Structures are given as C-alpha cells and as structure tokens.
Amino acid sequence: MIDPTELYNKALNSAEEWADKDNAAGVLEDALGTLEGVLCAEYKAKGEPVSIMTKLIKQDQRWINAAKDWREARKQALVARLKYEQVNRYQDNIRTRESTERQLAR
C-alpha cells in the first residue's frame, strides 16, 4: 500500500534539492559574468585590444577556476533534476500498479 505522506516527502525533498542546486549554479553563472566584466576592464586598462579580450579572459586563471566551479555546480543541479524526475516516475509507476491491481481485484 502506498504511504502518500512518504511519497510526498520524497518528491518534496528531491524538488528542494534540485531547486537549491539550480540556484547555486545560477549564482555562480552570474558571478562568472561579473568576473568577465572585471577582467575585461582590467585588460582594457592595460591597453589590450578589444579584439582579443575574450581570448585573454578565457585564459585567465581566475576565469578558469570560476568556470570550473560553475560547471561542477551545473552538473550537480542536473543530477538533482534527474533524481527528482526519477522519484516522480517511480511514484507514477507505483500508483499505476496499485490502480491496476485494484481493477483486477474486482
């Protein structure tokens, strides 16, 4: 027999985990954009040509580290989303199975 409270709590927990990790990745993505602006200003102040600024920024160790952190956070968010979707599919399967069993028992 299905325990609706348990199903609800599992879905809620996995949704909250996904939301938290997705938010963390979004914050890091915003920070990466801000860092790009800071680096752009630094390179401009040094007199670097605008035409190679993107290349310089992407070679900067600060940007590389920030991008690495962002990618890892995005990966964790995607895994959390997959877990959430799996919990929902599993719960759908349980409900379908129990509904079928009730129909067959008639």
Secondary structure, DSSP 8 states (H G I E B T S, - for coil): ---HHHHHHHHHHHHHHHHHHHHHHHHHHHHHHHHHHHHHHHHHHTT--GGGHHHHHHHSHHHHHHHHHHHHHHHHHHHHHHHHHHHHHHHHHHHHHHHHHHHHH-
